[in-house]
């Protein structure tokens, strides 16, 4: 794992390497209820990679869970994402949905940037 500075609203864990073992450890630490989903997704990715003779499913798995960890390691960011998802799901007008989705996109873009730097 790489060292990350911690602030009052900072990450609860450092960003792990994008490997199955490091991501599994991070998920176990910050979102243990998600471990069964992690294991199922990894199994599917391995099966697809073998069937398709490509590592693309494994790369997609690592990216998805890397972004998940990048979001969840900041409790306030994870909470805001959950709030926005609820707003978008319950919205009755397009402007509310559009605004919520734009902020969701900002959160996921930031998470993506964290795993690619």
Biopython code that builds the backbone (N, CA, C, O; Angstrom):
import numpy as np
from Bio.PDB.StructureBuilder import StructureBuilder

atoms = [
    (1, "UNK", "N", (0.839, -1.176, 0.000)),
    (1, "UNK", "CA", (0.000, 0.000, 0.000)),
    (1, "UNK", "C", (0.882, 1.237, 0.000)),
    (1, "UNK", "O", (1.965, 1.256, 0.586)),
    (2, "UNK", "N", (0.397, 2.252, -0.662)),
    (2, "UNK", "CA", (1.150, 3.486, -0.696)),
    (2, "UNK", "C", (0.740, 4.358, 0.472)),
    (2, "UNK", "O", (-0.400, 4.306, 0.934)),
    (3, "UNK", "N", (1.671, 5.153, 0.942)),
    (3, "UNK", "CA", (1.388, 6.038, 2.067)),
    (3, "UNK", "C", (0.519, 7.191, 1.612)),
    (3, "UNK", "O", (0.775, 7.789, 0.567)),
    (4, "UNK", "N", (-0.491, 7.504, 2.375)),
    (4, "UNK", "CA", (-1.374, 8.615, 2.101)),
    (4, "UNK", "C", (-1.460, 9.462, 3.366)),
    (4, "UNK", "O", (-1.505, 8.918, 4.470)),
    (5, "UNK", "N", (-1.482, 10.784, 3.220)),
    (5, "UNK", "CA", (-1.655, 11.619, 4.400)),
    (5, "UNK", "C", (-3.062, 11.446, 4.955)),
    (5, "UNK", "O", (-4.017, 11.233, 4.208)),
    (6, "UNK", "N", (-3.175, 11.541, 6.280)),
    (6, "UNK", "CA", (-4.495, 11.440, 6.876)),
    (6, "UNK", "C", (-4.842, 12.765, 7.519)),
    (6, "UNK", "O", (-4.045, 13.336, 8.264)),
    (7, "UNK", "N", (-6.029, 13.247, 7.230)),
    (7, "UNK", "CA", (-6.553, 14.482, 7.785)),
    (7, "UNK", "C", (-7.845, 14.128, 8.501)),
    (7, "UNK", "O", (-8.286, 12.981, 8.424)),
    (8, "UNK", "N", (-8.472, 15.081, 9.202)),
    (8, "UNK", "CA", (-9.725, 14.754, 9.875)),
    (8, "UNK", "C", (-10.749, 14.114, 8.936)),
    (8, "UNK", "O", (-11.509, 13.238, 9.350)),
    (9, "UNK", "N", (-10.770, 14.543, 7.697)),
    (9, "UNK", "CA", (-11.684, 13.969, 6.725)),
    (9, "UNK", "C", (-10.904, 13.138, 5.705)),
    (9, "UNK", "O", (-11.359, 12.926, 4.581)),
    (10, "UNK", "N", (-9.744, 12.681, 6.108)),
    (10, "UNK", "CA", (-8.875, 11.943, 5.195)),
    (10, "UNK", "C", (-9.213, 10.472, 5.121)),
    (10, "UNK", "O", (-10.194, 10.015, 5.709)),
    (11, "UNK", "N", (-8.394, 9.735, 4.396)),
    (11, "UNK", "CA", (-8.644, 8.304, 4.213)),
    (11, "UNK", "C", (-8.418, 7.517, 5.501)),
    (11, "UNK", "O", (-7.536, 7.841, 6.296)),
    (12, "UNK", "N", (-9.221, 6.489, 5.690)),
    (12, "UNK", "CA", (-9.053, 5.646, 6.873)),
    (12, "UNK", "C", (-7.989, 4.578, 6.649)),
    (12, "UNK", "O", (-7.466, 4.003, 7.604)),
    (13, "UNK", "N", (-7.671, 4.315, 5.383)),
    (13, "UNK", "CA", (-6.584, 3.401, 5.038)),
    (13, "UNK", "C", (-5.839, 3.992, 3.850)),
    (13, "UNK", "O", (-6.403, 4.789, 3.100)),
    (14, "UNK", "N", (-4.575, 3.612, 3.670)),
    (14, "UNK", "CA", (-3.863, 4.035, 2.460)),
    (14, "UNK", "C", (-4.465, 3.335, 1.233)),
    (14, "UNK", "O", (-5.082, 2.277, 1.354)),
    (15, "UNK", "N", (-4.283, 3.928, 0.078)),
    (15, "UNK", "CA", (-4.756, 3.295, -1.152)),
    (15, "UNK", "C", (-3.892, 2.077, -1.420)),
    (15, "UNK", "O", (-2.671, 2.195, -1.521)),
    (16, "UNK", "N", (-4.512, 0.900, -1.536)),
    (16, "UNK", "CA", (-3.721, -0.314, -1.768)),
    (16, "UNK", "C", (-3.277, -0.430, -3.223)),
    (16, "UNK", "O", (-3.764, 0.275, -4.107)),
    (17, "UNK", "N", (-2.359, -1.324, -3.431)),
    (17, "UNK", "CA", (-1.968, -1.671, -4.803)),
    (17, "UNK", "C", (-3.165, -2.320, -5.480)),
    (17, "UNK", "O", (-4.022, -2.899, -4.812)),
    (18, "UNK", "N", (-3.224, -2.227, -6.786)),
    (18, "UNK", "CA", (-4.333, -2.830, -7.531)),
    (18, "UNK", "C", (-4.022, -4.294, -7.836)),
    (18, "UNK", "O", (-3.788, -4.679, -8.981)),
    (19, "UNK", "N", (-4.030, -5.087, -6.780)),
    (19, "UNK", "CA", (-3.876, -6.530, -6.891)),
    (19, "UNK", "C", (-5.035, -7.163, -6.138)),
    (19, "UNK", "O", (-5.566, -6.559, -5.206)),
    (20, "UNK", "N", (-5.435, -8.366, -6.522)),
    (20, "UNK", "CA", (-6.540, -8.997, -5.800)),
    (20, "UNK", "C", (-6.288, -9.115, -4.286)),
    (20, "UNK", "O", (-7.186, -8.857, -3.485)),
    (21, "UNK", "N", (-5.090, -9.496, -3.909)),
    (21, "UNK", "CA", (-4.801, -9.672, -2.481)),
    (21, "UNK", "C", (-4.865, -8.347, -1.723)),
    (21, "UNK", "O", (-5.446, -8.280, -0.640)),
    (22, "UNK", "N", (-4.278, -7.306, -2.280)),
    (22, "UNK", "CA", (-4.280, -6.004, -1.605)),
    (22, "UNK", "C", (-5.690, -5.416, -1.545)),
    (22, "UNK", "O", (-6.086, -4.845, -0.529)),
    (23, "UNK", "N", (-6.438, -5.556, -2.624)),
    (23, "UNK", "CA", (-7.809, -5.046, -2.630)),
    (23, "UNK", "C", (-8.690, -5.843, -1.671)),
    (23, "UNK", "O", (-9.540, -5.272, -0.988)),
    (24, "UNK", "N", (-8.489, -7.165, -1.618)),
    (24, "UNK", "CA", (-9.261, -7.998, -0.686)),
    (24, "UNK", "C", (-9.003, -7.550, 0.746)),
    (24, "UNK", "O", (-9.939, -7.435, 1.538)),
    (25, "UNK", "N", (-7.755, -7.298, 1.082)),
    (25, "UNK", "CA", (-7.426, -6.844, 2.435)),
    (25, "UNK", "C", (-8.076, -5.492, 2.732)),
    (25, "UNK", "O", (-8.573, -5.269, 3.836)),
    (26, "UNK", "N", (-8.071, -4.604, 1.759)),
    (26, "UNK", "CA", (-8.678, -3.288, 1.945)),
    (26, "UNK", "C", (-10.191, -3.413, 2.128)),
    (26, "UNK", "O", (-10.766, -2.782, 3.015)),
    (27, "UNK", "N", (-10.829, -4.224, 1.293)),
    (27, "UNK", "CA", (-12.278, -4.426, 1.412)),
    (27, "UNK", "C", (-12.601, -5.047, 2.768)),
    (27, "UNK", "O", (-13.580, -4.664, 3.408)),
    (28, "UNK", "N", (-11.797, -5.989, 3.202)),
    (28, "UNK", "CA", (-12.016, -6.614, 4.516)),
    (28, "UNK", "C", (-11.930, -5.589, 5.632)),
    (28, "UNK", "O", (-12.625, -5.704, 6.641)),
    (29, "UNK", "N", (-11.085, -4.593, 5.457)),
    (29, "UNK", "CA", (-10.875, -3.567, 6.476)),
    (29, "UNK", "C", (-11.983, -2.519, 6.474)),
    (29, "UNK", "O", (-12.476, -2.143, 7.537)),
    (30, "UNK", "N", (-12.381, -2.043, 5.297)),
    (30, "UNK", "CA", (-13.300, -0.900, 5.242)),
    (30, "UNK", "C", (-14.746, -1.258, 4.896)),
    (30, "UNK", "O", (-15.658, -0.472, 5.155)),
    (31, "UNK", "N", (-14.958, -2.434, 4.317)),
    (31, "UNK", "CA", (-16.323, -2.829, 3.932)),
    (31, "UNK", "C", (-16.450, -4.352, 3.968)),
    (31, "UNK", "O", (-16.710, -4.970, 2.935)),
    (32, "UNK", "N", (-16.273, -4.961, 5.134)),
    (32, "UNK", "CA", (-16.261, -6.428, 5.211)),
    (32, "UNK", "C", (-17.528, -7.100, 4.685)),
    (32, "UNK", "O", (-17.471, -8.244, 4.236)),
    (33, "UNK", "N", (-18.651, -6.421, 4.731)),
    (33, "UNK", "CA", (-19.892, -7.000, 4.204)),
    (33, "UNK", "C", (-19.810, -7.215, 2.695)),
    (33, "UNK", "O", (-20.602, -7.976, 2.140)),
    (34, "UNK", "N", (-18.868, -6.561, 2.028)),
    (34, "UNK", "CA", (-18.722, -6.670, 0.578)),
    (34, "UNK", "C", (-17.783, -7.802, 0.154)),
    (34, "UNK", "O", (-17.611, -8.044, -1.041)),
    (35, "UNK", "N", (-17.178, -8.494, 1.117)),
    (35, "UNK", "CA", (-16.245, -9.576, 0.757)),
    (35, "UNK", "C", (-16.886, -10.681, -0.090)),
    (35, "UNK", "O", (-16.245, -11.154, -1.028)),
    (36, "UNK", "N", (-18.120, -11.112, 0.195)),
    (36, "UNK", "CA", (-18.714, -12.124, -0.689)),
    (36, "UNK", "C", (-18.872, -11.618, -2.125)),
    (36, "UNK", "O", (-18.633, -12.368, -3.072)),
    (37, "UNK", "N", (-19.267, -10.370, -2.293)),
    (37, "UNK", "CA", (-19.377, -9.802, -3.646)),
    (37, "UNK", "C", (-18.021, -9.740, -4.319)),
    (37, "UNK", "O", (-17.900, -10.033, -5.509)),
    (38, "UNK", "N", (-16.997, -9.356, -3.561)),
    (38, "UNK", "CA", (-15.637, -9.300, -4.071)),
    (38, "UNK", "C", (-15.222, -10.683, -4.589)),
    (38, "UNK", "O", (-14.733, -10.812, -5.712)),
    (39, "UNK", "N", (-15.422, -11.708, -3.763)),
    (39, "UNK", "CA", (-15.014, -13.068, -4.135)),
    (39, "UNK", "C", (-15.773, -13.563, -5.356)),
    (39, "UNK", "O", (-15.185, -14.167, -6.253)),
    (40, "UNK", "N", (-17.088, -13.308, -5.396)),
    (40, "UNK", "CA", (-17.886, -13.729, -6.554)),
    (40, "UNK", "C", (-17.429, -13.020, -7.821)),
    (40, "UNK", "O", (-17.305, -13.643, -8.876)),
    (41, "UNK", "N", (-17.181, -11.728, -7.720)),
    (41, "UNK", "CA", (-16.740, -10.952, -8.881)),
    (41, "UNK", "C", (-15.382, -11.454, -9.367)),
    (41, "UNK", "O", (-15.162, -11.584, -10.571)),
    (42, "UNK", "N", (-14.477, -11.734, -8.441)),
    (42, "UNK", "CA", (-13.165, -12.249, -8.816)),
    (42, "UNK", "C", (-13.293, -13.601, -9.508)),
    (42, "UNK", "O", (-12.647, -13.842, -10.528)),
    (43, "UNK", "N", (-14.120, -14.481, -8.961)),
    (43, "UNK", "CA", (-14.324, -15.788, -9.591)),
    (43, "UNK", "C", (-14.855, -15.647, -11.010)),
    (43, "UNK", "O", (-14.375, -16.319, -11.923)),
    (44, "UNK", "N", (-15.853, -14.767, -11.201)),
    (44, "UNK", "CA", (-16.400, -14.542, -12.538)),
    (44, "UNK", "C", (-15.343, -13.983, -13.480)),
    (44, "UNK", "O", (-15.259, -14.394, -14.637)),
    (45, "UNK", "N", (-14.537, -13.045, -12.987)),
    (45, "UNK", "CA", (-13.502, -12.437, -13.826)),
    (45, "UNK", "C", (-12.471, -13.479, -14.265)),
    (45, "UNK", "O", (-12.036, -13.479, -15.417)),
    (46, "UNK", "N", (-12.088, -14.355, -13.357)),
    (46, "UNK", "CA", (-11.118, -15.406, -13.683)),
    (46, "UNK", "C", (-11.718, -16.355, -14.722)),
    (46, "UNK", "O", (-11.054, -16.721, -15.692)),
    (47, "UNK", "N", (-12.972, -16.749, -14.514)),
    (47, "UNK", "CA", (-13.632, -17.645, -15.470)),
    (47, "UNK", "C", (-13.749, -16.998, -16.849)),
    (47, "UNK", "O", (-13.481, -17.641, -17.864)),
    (48, "UNK", "N", (-14.145, -15.739, -16.883)),
    (48, "UNK", "CA", (-14.269, -15.035, -18.168)),
    (48, "UNK", "C", (-12.913, -14.885, -18.839)),
    (48, "UNK", "O", (-12.798, -15.042, -20.054)),
    (49, "UNK", "N", (-11.890, -14.582, -18.055)),
    (49, "UNK", "CA", (-10.549, -14.425, -18.624)),
    (49, "UNK", "C", (-10.082, -15.731, -19.262)),
    (49, "UNK", "O", (-9.509, -15.737, -20.352)),
    (50, "UNK", "N", (-10.337, -16.830, -18.566)),
    (50, "UNK", "CA", (-9.934, -18.130, -19.108)),
    (50, "UNK", "C", (-10.743, -18.479, -20.360)),
    (50, "UNK", "O", (-10.183, -18.946, -21.353)),
    (51, "UNK", "N", (-12.035, -18.257, -20.314)),
    (51, "UNK", "CA", (-12.899, -18.603, -21.447)),
    (51, "UNK", "C", (-12.603, -17.744, -22.665)),
    (51, "UNK", "O", (-12.698, -18.217, -23.797)),
    (52, "UNK", "N", (-12.246, -16.485, -22.443)),
    (52, "UNK", "CA", (-12.024, -15.554, -23.543)),
    (52, "UNK", "C", (-10.552, -15.427, -23.937)),
    (52, "UNK", "O", (-10.224, -14.748, -24.910)),
    (53, "UNK", "N", (-9.679, -16.071, -23.191)),
    (53, "UNK", "CA", (-8.228, -15.977, -23.421)),
    (53, "UNK", "C", (-7.756, -14.530, -23.451)),
    (53, "UNK", "O", (-6.993, -14.129, -24.331)),
    (54, "UNK", "N", (-8.224, -13.749, -22.472)),
    (54, "UNK", "CA", (-7.832, -12.348, -22.359)),
    (54, "UNK", "C", (-7.833, -11.949, -20.887)),
    (54, "UNK", "O", (-8.550, -12.524, -20.069)),
    (55, "UNK", "N", (-7.015, -10.953, -20.573)),
    (55, "UNK", "CA", (-6.991, -10.480, -19.185)),
    (55, "UNK", "C", (-7.945, -9.307, -18.963)),
    (55, "UNK", "O", (-8.004, -8.757, -17.864)),
    (56, "UNK", "N", (-8.682, -8.928, -19.986)),
    (56, "UNK", "CA", (-9.599, -7.783, -19.871)),
    (56, "UNK", "C", (-10.577, -7.916, -18.696)),
    (56, "UNK", "O", (-10.783, -6.931, -17.986)),
    (57, "UNK", "N", (-11.184, -9.074, -18.457)),
    (57, "UNK", "CA", (-12.086, -9.175, -17.306)),
    (57, "UNK", "C", (-11.360, -8.956, -15.967)),
    (57, "UNK", "O", (-11.941, -8.414, -15.026)),
    (58, "UNK", "N", (-10.120, -9.369, -15.889)),
    (58, "UNK", "CA", (-9.355, -9.159, -14.655)),
    (58, "UNK", "C", (-9.010, -7.686, -14.475)),
    (58, "UNK", "O", (-9.054, -7.164, -13.361)),
    (59, "UNK", "N", (-8.668, -7.026, -15.565)),
    (59, "UNK", "CA", (-8.394, -5.584, -15.480)),
    (59, "UNK", "C", (-9.642, -4.827, -15.061)),
    (59, "UNK", "O", (-9.564, -3.915, -14.237)),
    (60, "UNK", "N", (-10.787, -5.188, -15.614)),
    (60, "UNK", "CA", (-12.047, -4.534, -15.241)),
    (60, "UNK", "C", (-12.359, -4.777, -13.766)),
    (60, "UNK", "O", (-12.813, -3.869, -13.070)),
    (61, "UNK", "N", (-12.120, -5.984, -13.292)),
    (61, "UNK", "CA", (-12.310, -6.311, -11.876)),
    (61, "UNK", "C", (-11.438, -5.426, -10.989)),
    (61, "UNK", "O", (-11.921, -4.842, -10.018)),
    (62, "UNK", "N", (-10.158, -5.331, -11.326)),
    (62, "UNK", "CA", (-9.231, -4.526, -10.525)),
    (62, "UNK", "C", (-9.630, -3.054, -10.539)),
    (62, "UNK", "O", (-9.540, -2.379, -9.514)),
    (63, "UNK", "N", (-10.065, -2.558, -11.680)),
    (63, "UNK", "CA", (-10.486, -1.160, -11.762)),
    (63, "UNK", "C", (-11.737, -0.933, -10.922)),
    (63, "UNK", "O", (-11.809, 0.035, -10.164)),
    (64, "UNK", "N", (-12.720, -1.816, -11.052)),
    (64, "UNK", "CA", (-13.976, -1.636, -10.315)),
    (64, "UNK", "C", (-13.721, -1.623, -8.814)),
    (64, "UNK", "O", (-14.191, -0.732, -8.106)),
    (65, "UNK", "N", (-12.977, -2.615, -8.330)),
    (65, "UNK", "CA", (-12.737, -2.696, -6.889)),
    (65, "UNK", "C", (-11.740, -1.645, -6.427)),
    (65, "UNK", "O", (-11.812, -1.205, -5.279)),
    (66, "UNK", "N", (-10.818, -1.231, -7.275)),
    (66, "UNK", "CA", (-9.925, -0.131, -6.927)),
    (66, "UNK", "C", (-10.703, 1.150, -6.712)),
    (66, "UNK", "O", (-10.454, 1.880, -5.753)),
    (67, "UNK", "N", (-11.651, 1.429, -7.606)),
    (67, "UNK", "CA", (-12.482, 2.617, -7.455)),
    (67, "UNK", "C", (-13.382, 2.495, -6.224)),
    (67, "UNK", "O", (-13.592, 3.476, -5.510)),
    (68, "UNK", "N", (-13.907, 1.314, -5.978)),
    (68, "UNK", "CA", (-14.730, 1.091, -4.781)),
    (68, "UNK", "C", (-13.927, 1.435, -3.532)),
    (68, "UNK", "O", (-14.409, 2.162, -2.663)),
    (69, "UNK", "N", (-12.710, 0.919, -3.440)),
    (69, "UNK", "CA", (-11.865, 1.183, -2.265)),
    (69, "UNK", "C", (-11.509, 2.662, -2.195)),
    (69, "UNK", "O", (-11.529, 3.253, -1.115)),
    (70, "UNK", "N", (-11.185, 3.263, -3.332)),
    (70, "UNK", "CA", (-10.833, 4.687, -3.347)),
    (70, "UNK", "C", (-11.972, 5.539, -2.799)),
    (70, "UNK", "O", (-11.725, 6.553, -2.146)),
    (71, "UNK", "N", (-13.192, 5.147, -3.051)),
    (71, "UNK", "CA", (-14.347, 5.881, -2.518)),
    (71, "UNK", "C", (-14.569, 5.534, -1.053)),
    (71, "UNK", "O", (-14.711, 6.428, -0.219)),
    (72, "UNK", "N", (-14.600, 4.262, -0.739)),
    (72, "UNK", "CA", (-14.960, 3.820, 0.611)),
    (72, "UNK", "C", (-13.921, 4.163, 1.677)),
    (72, "UNK", "O", (-14.249, 4.216, 2.862)),
    (73, "UNK", "N", (-12.686, 4.395, 1.276)),
    (73, "UNK", "CA", (-11.669, 4.707, 2.285)),
    (73, "UNK", "C", (-11.819, 6.112, 2.846)),
    (73, "UNK", "O", (-11.181, 6.464, 3.839)),
    (74, "UNK", "N", (-12.664, 6.912, 2.208)),
    (74, "UNK", "CA", (-13.048, 8.233, 2.714)),
    (74, "UNK", "C", (-14.501, 8.130, 3.185)),
    (74, "UNK", "O", (-15.406, 8.161, 2.352)),
    (75, "UNK", "N", (-14.750, 8.011, 4.473)),
    (75, "UNK", "CA", (-16.126, 7.832, 4.947)),
    (75, "UNK", "C", (-17.089, 8.924, 4.481)),
    (75, "UNK", "O", (-18.236, 8.625, 4.147)),
    (76, "UNK", "N", (-16.650, 10.173, 4.453)),
    (76, "UNK", "CA", (-17.558, 11.241, 4.025)),
    (76, "UNK", "C", (-17.872, 11.128, 2.536)),
    (76, "UNK", "O", (-18.994, 11.413, 2.117)),
    (77, "UNK", "N", (-16.905, 10.719, 1.745)),
    (77, "UNK", "CA", (-17.122, 10.534, 0.302)),
    (77, "UNK", "C", (-18.098, 9.383, 0.065)),
    (77, "UNK", "O", (-19.002, 9.489, -0.764)),
    (78, "UNK", "N", (-17.913, 8.298, 0.789)),
    (78, "UNK", "CA", (-18.803, 7.143, 0.643)),
    (78, "UNK", "C", (-20.225, 7.500, 1.073)),
    (78, "UNK", "O", (-21.192, 7.104, 0.423)),
    (79, "UNK", "N", (-20.346, 8.244, 2.161)),
    (79, "UNK", "CA", (-21.669, 8.650, 2.634)),
    (79, "UNK", "C", (-22.343, 9.567, 1.623)),
    (79, "UNK", "O", (-23.537, 9.429, 1.360)),
    (80, "UNK", "N", (-21.597, 10.486, 1.063)),
    (80, "UNK", "CA", (-22.169, 11.396, 0.064)),
    (80, "UNK", "C", (-22.620, 10.628, -1.174)),
    (80, "UNK", "O", (-23.668, 10.933, -1.742)),
    (81, "UNK", "N", (-21.853, 9.652, -1.588)),
    (81, "UNK", "CA", (-22.240, 8.841, -2.741)),
    (81, "UNK", "C", (-23.556, 8.128, -2.459)),
    (81, "UNK", "O", (-24.442, 8.109, -3.314)),
    (82, "UNK", "N", (-23.696, 7.545, -1.279)),
    (82, "UNK", "CA", (-24.944, 6.871, -0.924)),
    (82, "UNK", "C", (-26.121, 7.857, -0.925)),
    (82, "UNK", "O", (-27.210, 7.529, -1.396)),
    (83, "UNK", "N", (-25.896, 9.055, -0.399)),
    (83, "UNK", "CA", (-26.946, 10.086, -0.403)),
    (83, "UNK", "C", (-27.360, 10.423, -1.832)),
    (83, "UNK", "O", (-28.549, 10.490, -2.143)),
    (84, "UNK", "N", (-26.380, 10.633, -2.686)),
    (84, "UNK", "CA", (-26.669, 11.002, -4.068)),
    (84, "UNK", "C", (-27.392, 9.882, -4.816)),
    (84, "UNK", "O", (-28.288, 10.144, -5.618)),
    (85, "UNK", "N", (-27.006, 8.652, -4.553)),
    (85, "UNK", "CA", (-27.687, 7.524, -5.185)),
    (85, "UNK", "C", (-29.150, 7.479, -4.756)),
    (85, "UNK", "O", (-30.030, 7.211, -5.574)),
    (86, "UNK", "N", (-29.411, 7.739, -3.479)),
    (86, "UNK", "CA", (-30.794, 7.756, -2.987)),
    (86, "UNK", "C", (-31.582, 8.904, -3.614)),
    (86, "UNK", "O", (-32.745, 8.738, -3.981)),
    (87, "UNK", "N", (-30.948, 10.061, -3.735)),
    (87, "UNK", "CA", (-31.608, 11.211, -4.369)),
    (87, "UNK", "C", (-31.956, 10.878, -5.811)),
    (87, "UNK", "O", (-33.082, 11.114, -6.250)),
    (88, "UNK", "N", (-31.011, 10.338, -6.540)),
    (88, "UNK", "CA", (-31.245, 10.008, -7.948)),
    (88, "UNK", "C", (-32.341, 8.959, -8.096)),
    (88, "UNK", "O", (-33.173, 9.037, -9.000)),
    (89, "UNK", "N", (-32.331, 7.989, -7.206)),
    (89, "UNK", "CA", (-33.339, 6.925, -7.283)),
    (89, "UNK", "C", (-34.745, 7.439, -6.970)),
    (89, "UNK", "O", (-35.722, 6.991, -7.570)),
    (90, "UNK", "N", (-34.841, 8.371, -6.039)),
    (90, "UNK", "CA", (-36.151, 8.866, -5.632)),
    (90, "UNK", "C", (-36.610, 10.126, -6.340)),
    (90, "UNK", "O", (-37.722, 10.600, -6.111)),
    (91, "UNK", "N", (-35.767, 10.668, -7.192)),
    (91, "UNK", "CA", (-36.106, 11.937, -7.856)),
    (91, "UNK", "C", (-37.270, 11.770, -8.821)),
    (91, "UNK", "O", (-37.447, 10.729, -9.453)),
    (92, "UNK", "N", (-38.054, 12.833, -8.908)),
    (92, "UNK", "CA", (-39.191, 12.817, -9.826)),
    (92, "UNK", "C", (-39.013, 13.806, -10.972)),
    (92, "UNK", "O", (-39.850, 13.871, -11.873)),
    (93, "UNK", "N", (-37.933, 14.572, -10.943)),
    (93, "UNK", "CA", (-37.693, 15.514, -12.038)),
    (93, "UNK", "C", (-36.281, 15.351, -12.583)),
    (93, "UNK", "O", (-35.365, 14.947, -11.867)),
    (94, "UNK", "N", (-36.125, 15.668, -13.847)),
    (94, "UNK", "CA", (-34.850, 15.464, -14.540)),
    (94, "UNK", "C", (-33.721, 16.315, -13.980)),
    (94, "UNK", "O", (-32.582, 15.852, -13.918)),
    (95, "UNK", "N", (-34.003, 17.529, -13.576)),
    (95, "UNK", "CA", (-32.940, 18.396, -13.058)),
    (95, "UNK", "C", (-32.316, 17.820, -11.791)),
    (95, "UNK", "O", (-31.098, 17.869, -11.620)),
    (96, "UNK", "N", (-33.136, 17.283, -10.916)),
    (96, "UNK", "CA", (-32.621, 16.674, -9.687)),
    (96, "UNK", "C", (-31.754, 15.466, -10.022)),
    (96, "UNK", "O", (-30.674, 15.290, -9.457)),
    (97, "UNK", "N", (-32.229, 14.644, -10.935)),
    (97, "UNK", "CA", (-31.458, 13.463, -11.357)),
    (97, "UNK", "C", (-30.151, 13.904, -11.994)),
    (97, "UNK", "O", (-29.091, 13.364, -11.679)),
    (98, "UNK", "N", (-30.220, 14.875, -12.882)),
    (98, "UNK", "CA", (-29.029, 15.356, -13.594)),
    (98, "UNK", "C", (-27.989, 15.904, -12.613)),
    (98, "UNK", "O", (-26.797, 15.629, -12.750)),
    (99, "UNK", "N", (-28.443, 16.675, -11.627)),
    (99, "UNK", "CA", (-27.529, 17.250, -10.639)),
    (99, "UNK", "C", (-26.882, 16.155, -9.792)),
    (99, "UNK", "O", (-25.676, 16.176, -9.547)),
    (100, "UNK", "N", (-27.701, 15.199, -9.349)),
    (100, "UNK", "CA", (-27.168, 14.098, -8.544)),
    (100, "UNK", "C", (-26.176, 13.270, -9.348)),
    (100, "UNK", "O", (-25.107, 12.920, -8.848)),
    (101, "UNK", "N", (-26.522, 12.958, -10.582)),
    (101, "UNK", "CA", (-25.629, 12.157, -11.421)),
    (101, "UNK", "C", (-24.323, 12.884, -11.728)),
    (101, "UNK", "O", (-23.270, 12.256, -11.830)),
    (102, "UNK", "N", (-24.392, 14.199, -11.875)),
    (102, "UNK", "CA", (-23.166, 14.968, -12.125)),
    (102, "UNK", "C", (-22.222, 14.869, -10.937)),
    (102, "UNK", "O", (-21.014, 14.716, -11.113)),
    (103, "UNK", "N", (-22.770, 14.956, -9.722)),
    (103, "UNK", "CA", (-21.903, 14.848, -8.543)),
    (103, "UNK", "C", (-21.403, 13.416, -8.347)),
    (103, "UNK", "O", (-20.267, 13.201, -7.924)),
    (104, "UNK", "N", (-22.249, 12.450, -8.656)),
    (104, "UNK", "CA", (-21.800, 11.050, -8.605)),
    (104, "UNK", "C", (-20.633, 10.865, -9.559)),
    (104, "UNK", "O", (-19.652, 10.199, -9.228)),
    (105, "UNK", "N", (-20.737, 11.445, -10.727)),
    (105, "UNK", "CA", (-19.659, 11.342, -11.722)),
    (105, "UNK", "C", (-18.368, 11.970, -11.204)),
    (105, "UNK", "O", (-17.284, 11.432, -11.431)),
    (106, "UNK", "N", (-18.475, 13.100, -10.515)),
    (106, "UNK", "CA", (-17.288, 13.735, -9.935)),
    (106, "UNK", "C", (-16.617, 12.806, -8.929)),
    (106, "UNK", "O", (-15.392, 12.684, -8.910)),
    (107, "UNK", "N", (-17.420, 12.154, -8.096)),
    (107, "UNK", "CA", (-16.879, 11.239, -7.088)),
    (107, "UNK", "C", (-16.187, 10.060, -7.769)),
    (107, "UNK", "O", (-15.070, 9.698, -7.400)),
    (108, "UNK", "N", (-16.838, 9.467, -8.749)),
    (108, "UNK", "CA", (-16.237, 8.309, -9.416)),
    (108, "UNK", "C", (-15.029, 8.700, -10.265)),
    (108, "UNK", "O", (-14.076, 7.929, -10.377)),
    (109, "UNK", "N", (-15.063, 9.889, -10.863)),
    (109, "UNK", "CA", (-13.895, 10.365, -11.611)),
    (109, "UNK", "C", (-12.705, 10.569, -10.682)),
    (109, "UNK", "O", (-11.575, 10.228, -11.030)),
    (110, "UNK", "N", (-12.961, 11.126, -9.501)),
    (110, "UNK", "CA", (-11.877, 11.328, -8.526)),
    (110, "UNK", "C", (-11.300, 9.975, -8.093)),
    (110, "UNK", "O", (-10.085, 9.826, -7.967)),
    (111, "UNK", "N", (-12.169, 9.003, -7.868)),
    (111, "UNK", "CA", (-11.709, 7.676, -7.485)),
    (111, "UNK", "C", (-10.884, 7.049, -8.605)),
    (111, "UNK", "O", (-9.846, 6.438, -8.352)),
    (112, "UNK", "N", (-11.350, 7.204, -9.841)),
    (112, "UNK", "CA", (-10.605, 6.670, -10.984)),
    (112, "UNK", "C", (-9.220, 7.317, -11.077)),
    (112, "UNK", "O", (-8.222, 6.640, -11.324)),
    (113, "UNK", "N", (-9.176, 8.617, -10.878)),
    (113, "UNK", "CA", (-7.884, 9.326, -10.931)),
    (113, "UNK", "C", (-6.944, 8.818, -9.846)),
    (113, "UNK", "O", (-5.738, 8.720, -10.072)),
    (114, "UNK", "N", (-7.469, 8.499, -8.691)),
    (114, "UNK", "CA", (-6.631, 7.994, -7.589)),
    (114, "UNK", "C", (-6.003, 6.647, -7.917)),
    (114, "UNK", "O", (-4.887, 6.361, -7.483)),
    (115, "UNK", "N", (-6.707, 5.825, -8.675)),
    (115, "UNK", "CA", (-6.153, 4.495, -8.963)),
    (115, "UNK", "C", (-5.252, 4.488, -10.192)),
    (115, "UNK", "O", (-4.549, 3.510, -10.447)),
    (116, "UNK", "N", (-5.275, 5.570, -10.945)),
    (116, "UNK", "CA", (-4.451, 5.599, -12.150)),
    (116, "UNK", "C", (-3.198, 6.452, -11.983)),
    (116, "UNK", "O", (-2.393, 6.549, -12.909)),
    (117, "UNK", "N", (-3.022, 7.075, -10.814)),
    (117, "UNK", "CA", (-1.823, 7.877, -10.608)),
    (117, "UNK", "C", (-0.786, 7.142, -9.809)),
    (117, "UNK", "O", (0.288, 7.681, -9.547)),
]
sb = StructureBuilder()
sb.init_structure("model")
sb.init_model(0)
sb.init_chain("A")
sb.init_seg("    ")
for serial, (resi, resn, name, xyz) in enumerate(atoms, 1):
    if name == "N":
        sb.init_residue(resn, " ", resi, " ")
    sb.init_atom(name, np.array(xyz, "f"), 0.0, 1.0, " ", f" {name:<3s}", serial, name[0])
structure = sb.get_structure()
